[in-house]
Amino acid sequence: MKPEIEQPGKFPFTRGIHATMYRGKLWTMRQYAGFGTAKETNKRYRYLLGQGQTGLSMAFDLPTQIGYDSDDSMALGEVGRVGVAISSLADMEQVFTGIPLDKVSTSMTINATAGILLALYLAVAEKQNVPWSKVSGTVQNDILKEYIARGTYIFPPKPSLRLIADIVEFCAKEVPGWNTISVGGYHMREAGCTAAQEIAFTLADGITYVQTCVERGLNVDDFAPRLAFFFNCHSNFFEEIAKFRAARRLWAHIMRDRFGAKNERSMMLRFHTQTAGSTLTAQQPDNNVVRTTLEALAAVLGGTQSLHTNAKDEAIALPTEESALLALRTQQIIAYESGVTAEPDPLGGSPYIESLTDQLAQQAREYLNKIDNLGGMLKAIESGYVYKEIYHAAYEHQKAVERKEKIIVGVNECVSDKKLKIQMQKIDPQLEPRRRHDLAALRKKRNAAKVTRCLATLEKAAQGTENLMPIIVDCVRNYVTVGEICKVLRGTFGEHRANHSI
């Protein structure tokens, strides 16, 4: 007899977390965007929402990500380059001018400074008279993958995990509709890991966060339903579909069997997908539209809850308004014209897909067992194990490309000498001087005594064990800046220094 095929919406959720999937509700179309000033970013957000985007996804510039204000000498040359520059509540208010926070959900790709940016968002909601109970969205808040693959960390692991648990605990009580962590495999895949490694290392990070919160005394079913994940969708179409199915299956068993979760929502792996930036090529950029379409389709067939489709020019610069719209239209055509939303997990039962799912799940289990034997993900990171595994996978991939065992159209085959003129998104060179002027005016206008009091309270609390989120919220209400808060925390927690060895 053939084994019974699992059903969508049933444990272990291999075939999807909902019985009807996209017949009941489409995935959230959440295009990652943000550049330059808050005013420019607000204009892009309102444009995308007007074109049918159903959720916002904030990109922050590098200074914001690592806790420096736009007028800091460490920010020179980076202000507004890879995302929007946010230094204070004044910036966050301007980003969301005309965008009601009870009507739209916002995902923020922010990690080391996640608590501060969340506090800024909540302070904007207060100014809009929106109760926190009506606010929805996500902070990435996944510091472990920063140590592995991305690099926008500030503090050492122990205080960083404390800050993450502070956010989880705070939101469980105060912001119940907020996803407190988006455990990210995306950047590890961009760094070169395999599909099986992406599953295993992502889930291992998730295990660490759940364990940290449980050790703080939180009940797993009080916070786990608001955990989310963030995966890459790469170019191997069927492997990627199987990857998402395998990840759901493994996480369901981890939460039930390892952590004793009773609520089925705690066992559901809900995830956002972004198509693979590392598959985009500067050569023949129009080809990237095809790559992104296939990757987006794989994400949908794999059961994603939200999706970002990369723009064709992102191997060269930040996307233009035109290319961003085409990326959004790609999602909309899949949703409304392709017919793939008519059936949950339409490839379920396919011998090939089921076999690939089983293979990836088994390979990921082997990595998870290895990590457990090393003493957990933090030990595996500190020992260099995870970094080495990703490094060697990336090296093998590059060798295959150079030997033409793996074909990249327009790069090592089907090449063209024709030079294309590409319209590029450009950042105003006068942005940095304007930002310095605006921050000087803000510091002059705000209540200096309240700022001093807020920072002193924060420093004292950071030296103890209390939850820092209410204090950070009070800081940003009084227009204390991101850089000022991080300066205090740096002084208390210290800074992390990478120690990679191969």
C-alpha positions, 0 to 999 in steps of 0.5 A: 500500500502507498503511504497516506499523503499528508494533508495541508494544514495538518501536523507536521505541515509539510504541505502548508500551514493552512488547509486552503492556503492561497484559496483563502488568502494570498501571500503578502506582497512585501517589496523590500524598499528604502533609500536616501531620506525618510521623505524619499522613502515615504514617497516610494512606499506610498507609490508601491502601496498605490500599485497594489503592494500589500505590506511594507518592508523597510531597508535601513542604511548601514549606519542605522543597522549598526547604531550610528547617527547620520552625522557620526564620522563612522557614517561618512559615505554610507548615509542613505546608500543601502536603505533609508537613514533613520536616526530619530523619531522625527525620521520615522514619523516622516517615513510613515506620513499618510500611512496608517499603521493600523492598516498596513503591516511593516517588516523591518530588516534590522537586527542589532538595533531591532529594539530601537527601531521597533520602539520608534515604530511604536512611538509613531503608532502612538502619535497616530493614535493607533493602539499597539494591539492594532499594530502588526509587522516583523523585526528580523531581530536575528543576530546569530546569522549576523555573526555568521554571514552578514556582519551588521552586529554590534554587541557580543552574543550574550547581551545580544541574546538578552536584547532579543529576549527583551523584545520577545517578552515585551511584545508578548505582553504589549504588542500581540500582533507583532512577529518578534523574530524573523529567523533568517536563512536568506543571508547564509544562502547569499553567502554560499550555503547549500539548500540543506545548510540553509534549512539546518542553520536557520532552524538551529538559530531558531532553536537557540532563540526559543531556548533563550526565551524558555530559560528566561521563564517564558512559556513556549506557547506564549511567544512561539506563535509569533516567531517567523522565518526568512528564506532565500529562494534560489535558482534550482526550482524543484529543490527550493520547493522541497526545501520549504516543505522540509523546513516546515516538517522539521520545525513542527517536530522540533517545537512539539518534541523538543520544546513541548509546544501544545499550541499548533500555531507554535509548530507552524513555520511561517516564512517570508521569502526573497528571491536570490540576490546572488543569482542576479547578474550585472551582465544582461540584466533583463535576464534577471526578470526571468530568474526572479519569476522562476524563483518567485513561482517556486516560493509560492509553490513552496507555500510562502506567507509573504514574498519579495521579488528582486528587481532586475537592476539590483546587481548594479544599484538600488532599484529604480521606481520602474524596475521595482514596479516590474518586480511587484507586477511579477508577483501579481501575475503569478497570483492572478493569472497563473492558476497556481493558487487554486490548490494547496501544495499542488506538487504534493504527492509527486514522487520527485518532490516527495523524494527531494523533501525527504532527502533535504530533511535528512541532510538538515537533520544530520547538520542539526545533530552535529550542531547539538553535538558541538554544544548548540548553535552558539558554540558552533558559530564560535568554533568556526564550524558554521562559517567553514561549512558555508565557505567551503560550499561557496568555494565549490559552487564557484569552482563549478561555475568556472569549470562550466559545470554550472552554467550562468547565462550571460556570465559563462555561457551565452555571453554578449559584448553588447553594452547596455545603458541602464538607468540607475537609482542615484542618491543625492550627494547633498544628503549627508550635509542635510542630514547633519544639519537636520540632526543639529536642529533636532538636538537643539530643539528637544528637551536636553534634560529629558534626554540626559535622564533617559540615557542615565536610566537606560545605562543603569538598567543595562547594567542590571537584568530588567527588560530594556524595551520600555526604557528604550521606548521612553528614550525615543519618545523624547527624541533620543537618537539611535546612535545615542542609545547605542553609545550607552549600550556599547559602553555597557555591553562592549562590542563584538569582534569577529574571529573567523578562521578557515 
